Amino acid sequence: MKAARNIAIILVIALAIDVIPGGSKGATSVQQLLYLVFLGTFAYIGSVFYRQHRTSIYSLGDRRRAILYASIGALVLVVSALWRVHGASAVIALAVAGVAVYAIVAIVVSARQY
């Protein structure tokens, strides 16, 4: 019964978006707001992680730390652009993301070895 009620709520919201003039613009605004909250949460978690592991990050050395920061930047760039790319660009974006993830994992594994 609870599932039927939840499905009915979703259907009513979808009907309102379809019938009300400007409903799709409102839905797009809500979607963008949720996306910004999601990204803000990631930024907050990243800042807390950075503060907790600042000493470990600085003990990596300049070269590894630069690779780590560049890889994180590449991941942020790929995630922000992945919605807009298609075809060969998407393959290149996923390859960049794969290389960035590999670099991050390699740095973390090498830092934990000693």
C-alpha positions in Angstrom: 0.0 0.0 0.0 2.8 2.3 0.8 4.5 1.7 -2.5 1.2 2.5 -4.4 1.0 5.8 -2.5 4.6 6.7 -3.4 4.0 5.9 -7.0 0.8 8.0 -7.0 2.7 11.0 -5.5 5.3 10.7 -8.3 2.6 10.5 -10.9 0.9 13.6 -9.6 4.2 15.5 -9.6 4.9 14.4 -13.2 1.4 15.4 -14.2 1.8 18.8 -12.6 5.1 19.4 -14.4 3.5 18.4 -17.7 0.2 20.4 -17.3 1.3 23.6 -15.5 2.7 26.2 -17.9 6.4 26.6 -17.3 6.5 23.4 -15.4 9.5 22.1 -17.2 11.5 25.2 -16.5 10.6 24.8 -12.8 11.7 21.2 -12.9 14.9 22.2 -14.6 15.5 24.8 -11.8 14.9 22.2 -9.1 17.2 19.7 -10.9 20.0 22.3 -11.1 19.5 23.2 -7.4 19.8 19.5 -6.4 22.9 19.2 -8.6 24.5 22.2 -6.9 23.7 20.8 -3.4 25.2 17.5 -4.5 28.4 19.3 -5.7 28.5 21.4 -2.6 28.3 18.3 -0.5 31.3 16.8 -2.4 33.2 20.0 -1.9 32.5 20.0 1.9 33.5 16.3 2.1 36.7 17.1 0.2 37.6 20.0 2.5 37.1 17.8 5.6 39.2 15.0 4.0 41.9 17.5 3.2 42.0 19.0 6.8 42.1 15.5 8.3 44.9 14.2 6.0 46.9 17.4 5.4 50.1 16.0 6.9 49.9 12.9 4.8 49.2 14.9 1.7 52.2 17.1 2.2 54.4 14.1 3.0 53.8 12.8 -0.5 56.3 15.2 -2.0 55.9 17.8 -4.6 55.7 15.5 -7.7 53.1 13.1 -6.3 51.1 15.9 -4.8 51.0 17.7 -8.2 49.9 14.5 -9.9 47.2 14.0 -7.2 45.9 17.5 -7.6 46.0 17.3 -11.4 44.1 14.0 -11.3 41.4 15.4 -9.0 41.1 18.4 -11.3 40.8 16.2 -14.4 38.0 14.2 -12.7 36.1 17.3 -11.8 36.4 18.6 -15.4 35.3 15.2 -16.8 32.3 14.9 -14.4 31.2 18.5 -15.2 31.5 18.0 -19.0 30.3 14.4 -19.3 26.7 15.5 -19.7 27.6 17.5 -22.8 29.9 15.2 -24.7 28.8 12.5 -27.2 30.6 10.0 -29.5 34.4 10.1 -29.6 34.5 13.0 -27.1 32.8 10.8 -24.5 35.3 8.0 -25.1 38.2 10.5 -24.6 36.5 11.9 -21.5 36.1 8.4 -20.0 39.8 7.6 -20.9 40.9 10.8 -19.1 38.8 9.8 -16.1 40.3 6.3 -16.2 43.9 7.7 -16.2 43.0 10.1 -13.4 41.5 7.3 -11.2 44.5 5.1 -12.0 46.9 7.9 -10.9 45.0 8.6 -7.7 44.9 4.9 -6.8 48.6 4.4 -7.6 49.6 7.4 -5.4 47.4 6.2 -2.5 48.8 2.6 -2.8 52.4 3.8 -3.0 51.9 6.2 0.0 50.6 3.3 2.1 53.4 0.9 1.3 55.9 2.3 3.8 
